[in-house]
């Protein structure tokens, strides 16, 4: 499936331009129970990254 989506983005320049505005954000968060780190991953618009990182707990 990923191959088909990749092909669709290459054929439509508008979709390719819009896809470049998204980024994958990974934040390490400490678990309150064990004290070890867990990772929260999301894909979001690049303009909302700073707000997300400030509010993730």
N, C-alpha and C positions, 0 to 999 in steps of 0.2 A: 503494500500500500504506500509506503513512503516514497517509493520510486515514482508512482503515478502522481503524487502530490508535487514532487520535485519537478517533474516534467510540466505540470500545469503552470507552475510559477514561472518557468523559463519561457513558456509560450506567451504569457500575458505580461507585458511590461508594467502595467499598473499594479498587479499582484506582487511582482518582484520588488517594486519600490515600496509598497506597504509592508512587506515582510521584513525589510531592512530596519523598520522602526521598532521591531520587537526584539527583546533580549531575554536570555535565561538568567535568572537571579538565584544564587545559592547562598544561603546564610547559615552559619553554624550557630546552633542554639543549645545552651546547656540544659540538660534534663534535670528537673528539680528532684526526682526520685533517686537517680543513680549518680548524678554529677558528671556523667559522660556527655559528650557532644552528640547531637543529632543534626541532621541537615534538612532545611526546608528549601525546596526547589519550586520555583514558579516561572512561568513565561508571561511577560507583561510588556506593555508599551514603555519605551525608553524614558518618556517624560515622567512616569510614575515611580521610578526606581527609588529615588531618594526618600519619598514619603513611605514607601513600603519598608525600606531598611530601618527607618526611624521608628516604625510602629510594630515590627515583628518581635514577639517575645517567646 
